Amino acid sequence: MMNLADSRRPYHEVAQSLRQMMIEMDYSPGDRLPTEREIAEKFSVSRTLVREALIVLELENLIEVRKSSGIYLLRRPRAYSNDTTINAAGPFELLQARQLLESNIAEFAALQVTPADIANMRKALEKEKNDLISGDSESGDREFHLAIAQATHNSMLVELLKQSWAWRENNPMWVKLHSRITNTDYRKAWLNDHQTILAAMIKKDPAAAKQTMWQHLENVKQSLLELSDVDDPNFDGYLFESYPVGIGK
């Protein structure tokens, strides 16, 4: 279910979700997409919003809506929105930025968090557990991080989180590294990290929230380092190592 409460242009959020779906489901040009009704049910939004989102994608020449036939993909999306370009930074530079951003977001969120925010985090964790069982998606992971940003009740921090996540998903080096992962053990470990972060949120402990988020992203970094080709000219792991200022204090 989509959370559109913090969006000024909800149909753009739906369009973003559709782009993400096209990428994750590996649609190819010429493939028929789900119907308006199916899309509305999938994202728990109105068909009016879906129709507006489809217009956005038509204007981008991503899809073609054929009367009495369906919605067809013309080309695969390269980014989640017109104003979200593929970031040229390497995966470890992105991770360093995420550590600095999300550890501080978690710290602040722990001070602002409400029971409703905790419920959203629990829901995202349940989604993540189901994703792990089915192996079909990793959307629960993104929803958990987004729920923490939303717990700050600061719309700019939410947008920064979304932007960094879009860059991650569309970063060529990240995609290349991710394709080398052949088992899901890392996802179980990251789920455990998320449960630890949630515990800090429930206690409204900002120091623990900051530390556990930092360590979670450090664990992500170490997993990627093990999969990396250090001789790759684009490898940036040694340039963007940890910068634990204030962590653990």
C-alpha positions in Angstrom: 0.0 0.0 0.0 1.4 3.4 -0.9 1.7 6.2 1.5 0.8 9.4 -0.4 0.1 11.6 2.6 3.4 13.5 2.2 3.2 14.1 -1.5 2.0 17.3 -3.1 1.5 15.6 -6.5 0.2 12.1 -5.8 0.0 11.0 -9.4 3.8 11.5 -9.7 4.2 9.1 -6.8 2.1 6.6 -8.6 4.1 7.2 -11.8 7.3 6.6 -9.8 5.9 3.3 -8.4 5.0 2.2 -11.9 8.5 2.9 -13.2 9.9 0.9 -10.2 7.5 -2.0 -11.0 8.6 -2.0 -14.7 12.2 -2.3 -13.6 11.7 -4.9 -10.8 9.3 -7.1 -12.9 11.8 -6.9 -15.8 9.2 -5.8 -18.4 10.5 -5.5 -22.0 9.4 -3.2 -24.8 6.1 -4.5 -26.3 5.0 -6.2 -23.1 1.5 -5.6 -21.9 1.3 -4.0 -18.5 -1.5 -4.6 -15.8 -4.8 -2.9 -16.4 -5.8 0.4 -14.7 -7.9 -1.5 -12.2 -5.1 -3.9 -11.4 -2.6 -1.1 -10.9 -5.1 0.8 -8.7 -5.6 -2.3 -6.5 -1.8 -3.0 -6.4 -1.0 0.4 -5.0 -4.2 1.0 -3.1 -5.0 4.2 -5.0 -7.9 5.5 -7.1 -8.2 4.8 -10.8 -8.2 8.6 -11.4 -4.7 8.8 -9.9 -3.6 5.8 -12.0 -5.0 7.5 -15.2 -3.1 10.7 -14.4 0.1 8.7 -13.7 -0.3 6.9 -17.1 -0.5 10.3 -18.8 2.8 11.2 -17.3 4.4 8.0 -18.6 2.8 8.5 -22.0 4.4 12.0 -22.2 7.7 10.4 -21.4 7.2 7.9 -24.3 7.5 5.0 -21.8 4.1 3.5 -22.5 1.3 3.5 -25.1 -2.3 3.1 -24.1 -4.2 1.4 -26.9 -7.9 1.7 -26.8 -9.7 -1.6 -26.2 -6.3 -3.4 -26.1 -4.3 -2.3 -23.0 -1.2 -0.6 -21.8 2.1 -1.5 -23.5 5.7 -0.7 -22.6 7.5 1.2 -25.3 10.9 1.4 -23.6 12.3 0.5 -20.2 12.6 3.4 -17.7 16.0 4.5 -16.7 15.0 6.6 -13.7 12.0 7.0 -11.4 11.0 10.5 -12.5 11.9 13.2 -14.9 13.9 15.1 -12.3 15.7 12.0 -11.0 18.7 11.3 -13.1 21.1 8.4 -12.9 23.7 9.4 -10.4 27.3 8.8 -11.5 28.6 8.2 -8.0 30.0 4.8 -7.2 28.1 2.5 -4.8 30.4 3.2 -1.9 30.1 6.9 -2.3 26.4 6.5 -2.2 26.6 4.3 0.8 28.8 6.8 2.7 26.2 9.6 1.9 23.4 7.3 3.0 25.2 6.6 6.3 25.6 10.2 7.0 22.0 11.1 6.0 20.1 8.1 7.4 21.9 7.8 10.7 21.0 11.4 11.5 17.5 10.9 10.1 17.1 7.9 12.5 18.4 9.9 15.4 15.9 12.7 14.8 13.1 10.3 14.1 13.5 8.6 17.4 12.7 12.0 19.1 9.7 12.6 16.9 8.3 9.1 16.4 4.6 8.5 17.2 2.6 5.2 17.7 1.3 5.5 14.1 4.9 5.8 12.9 5.9 2.7 14.8 2.9 0.9 13.3 4.1 1.9 9.8 7.6 0.5 10.6 6.1 -2.8 11.8 4.0 -3.0 8.7 7.1 -2.5 6.5 9.0 -5.2 8.4 6.1 -7.6 7.8 6.3 -6.8 4.1 10.1 -7.4 4.2 9.6 -10.8 5.8 7.0 -11.7 3.2 9.4 -10.5 0.4 12.1 -12.7 1.9 9.8 -15.8 1.8 8.5 -15.1 -1.7 11.8 -13.8 -3.2 9.7 -11.6 -5.5 10.6 -8.2 -4.3 12.7 -6.1 -1.9 10.1 -3.3 -1.6 9.7 -3.9 2.2 13.3 -2.8 2.6 12.7 0.5 1.0 9.4 0.9 2.8 11.1 0.5 6.2 13.7 3.1 5.5 11.0 5.4 4.2 8.9 4.9 7.3 11.8 6.1 9.4 12.2 9.2 7.3 8.5 9.9 7.5 8.7 9.6 11.3 10.7 12.8 11.3 7.6 14.6 10.0 9.9 16.7 7.9 9.0 16.6 4.2 12.4 17.6 3.0 14.1 14.7 4.8 11.5 12.4 3.2 12.3 13.7 -0.2 16.1 13.4 0.4 15.6 9.7 1.4 13.5 9.0 -1.7 16.1 10.7 -4.0 19.0 8.7 -2.5 17.0 5.5 -2.9 16.2 6.2 -6.5 19.9 6.9 -7.2 20.8 3.6 -5.5 18.3 1.6 -7.7 19.5 3.2 -10.9 23.2 3.2 -10.2 25.0 1.0 -12.8 27.7 -0.2 -10.4 25.1 -1.0 -7.7 23.0 -3.0 -10.2 26.1 -4.9 -11.3 27.1 -5.8 -7.8 23.6 -6.7 -6.8 23.4 -9.1 -9.8 26.2 -11.1 -8.3 24.3 -12.0 -5.2 23.1 -15.6 -5.5 21.5 -16.2 -2.1 19.3 -14.3 0.3 21.3 -14.7 3.5 22.3 -11.1 3.4 18.6 -10.1 3.4 18.0 -12.1 6.6 20.9 -10.3 8.2 19.5 -6.9 7.1 16.1 -7.8 8.4 17.6 -8.4 11.8 19.3 -5.0 11.5 16.0 -3.4 10.9 14.4 -5.1 13.9 17.2 -3.7 16.0 16.6 -0.2 14.6 12.9 -0.6 15.3 13.6 -1.5 18.9 15.6 1.7 19.3 12.7 3.6 17.8 10.2 2.0 20.2 12.4 3.1 23.1 12.7 6.6 21.7 16.5 6.3 22.1 18.1 8.6 19.6 21.7 7.5 20.3 20.8 3.9 19.7 18.8 4.7 16.6 21.7 6.5 15.1 24.2 3.8 16.0 22.0 0.9 14.8 21.2 2.6 11.5 24.9 3.4 10.9 25.9 -0.2 11.7 23.2 -1.5 9.4 24.5 0.5 6.4 28.1 -0.5 7.5 26.9 -4.2 7.2 25.5 -3.4 3.7 28.8 -1.9 2.8 30.8 -5.0 4.0 28.5 -7.3 2.0 29.2 -5.3 -1.1 32.9 -5.2 -0.5 33.0 -9.0 -0.5 31.3 -9.1 -3.9 33.3 -6.3 -5.4 36.0 -6.5 -8.1 38.7 -4.2 -6.7 40.4 -4.1 -10.0 37.3 -2.6 -11.7 38.2 1.0 -12.7 34.9 2.2 -11.2 35.6 0.5 -7.8 35.4 3.3 -5.2 35.3 1.2 -1.9 38.7 2.5 -0.6 37.9 6.1 -1.3 34.6 6.2 0.7 35.2 4.2 3.8 33.4 4.8 7.1 33.4 8.3 8.7 32.0 7.5 12.1 31.9 11.0 13.6 29.8 11.0 16.7 28.9 7.4 16.3 29.0 5.4 19.5 29.3 8.4 21.7 
